[in-house]
């Protein structure tokens, strides 16, 4: 146990240094140190020295790094969904049974992962505010991704163990090849989750699993929910349908429903009208491309205004993005991921070329890789 703790401490020290060297680095979010850094991180807009850029501005790595990782701009719809999700976690926390999973669904590139993390961050901040700050040996939120090989339940447990720091990193290729022979970490993971008072588990990229693969892991997630009281949020394209199909396979609900109908008919009692199965009653938060049409001219322009407020360019014109709203929507389709890419890339181009403004020239340069 002492050796495992020392390895975990060394890894956390290395992660802290990486996070310090590269602000807003997304990779460590699936490990506890990186997640807590994300929860605590308040990104301030870089201050501009003087009224015009200095000679070293084009190589200002801090400003370039800031504009490469622009924050998720909140909208009324996003804020409402986040509040609903956090409230659902609070409702679950007050129950001894009847907890419900939650799904975040929608087309790829609409900001589902951003939404998942924003909700998890808000939930952890609320949890910690209610206890007077972060307490030692507590882990209110666990954030994992779907395993590269989601076939076996043990691989899902390994993802949780890696987040908690229970699984030491391999030191060589030989150890990687021997990993399949390592012991099952289910018991230590369960112990840590229970003693650390974990209340929320975020499971991203669920679309990488098939219904049969997810069905193998659902009994374990049911245990975490029903025994430990952990709320579960699944995120990915098609998440709601995938969970529905996996739940049917895991519980064989179709067979049970048919057997119940036959039993009622044999007893001379008509079967009741079909009602939604438990697997269909799943709260879902839907994300769609940001609209810009006759019915909603507001949302997309609000997002652009939010990006404008976050940009730190010396010669940024008023409404630099908003004036090109129609063209930006045409080029990105309203997909949040593509829109963020175009704006952040255009901002970096503006710094490196010295224009310090976003015009159609910078937007054209930023969209060349998006295709026609």
HELIX and SHEET records of a PDB file:
HELIX    1   1 UNK A    2  UNK A   21  1                                  20    
HELIX    2   2 UNK A   27  UNK A   30  5                                   4    
HELIX    3   3 UNK A   32  UNK A   40  1                                   9    
HELIX    4   4 UNK A   57  UNK A   59  5                                   3    
HELIX    5   5 UNK A   61  UNK A   68  1                                   8    
HELIX    6   6 UNK A   76  UNK A   93  1                                  18    
HELIX    7   7 UNK A  112  UNK A  130  1                                  19    
HELIX    8   8 UNK A  153  UNK A  164  1                                  12    
HELIX    9   9 UNK A  173  UNK A  177  1                                   5    
HELIX   10  10 UNK A  179  UNK A  181  5                                   3    
HELIX   11  11 UNK A  186  UNK A  195  1                                  10    
HELIX   12  12 UNK A  206  UNK A  208  5                                   3    
HELIX   13  13 UNK A  211  UNK A  228  1                                  18    
HELIX   14  14 UNK A  239  UNK A  251  1                                  13    
HELIX   15  15 UNK A  253  UNK A  266  1                                  14    
HELIX   16  16 UNK A  299  UNK A  310  1                                  12    
HELIX   17  17 UNK A  322  UNK A  324  5                                   3    
HELIX   18  18 UNK A  325  UNK A  332  1                                   8    
HELIX   19  19 UNK A  336  UNK A  353  1                                  18    
HELIX   20  20 UNK A  360  UNK A  366  1                                   7    
HELIX   21  21 UNK A  368  UNK A  370  5                                   3    
SHEET    1   A 5 UNK A 141  UNK A 145  0                                        
SHEET    2   A 5 UNK A 200  UNK A 204  1                                        
SHEET    3   A 5 UNK A 231  UNK A 235  1                                        
SHEET    4   A 5 UNK A 102  UNK A 106  1                                        
SHEET    5   A 5 UNK A 283  UNK A 287  1                                        
END                                                                             
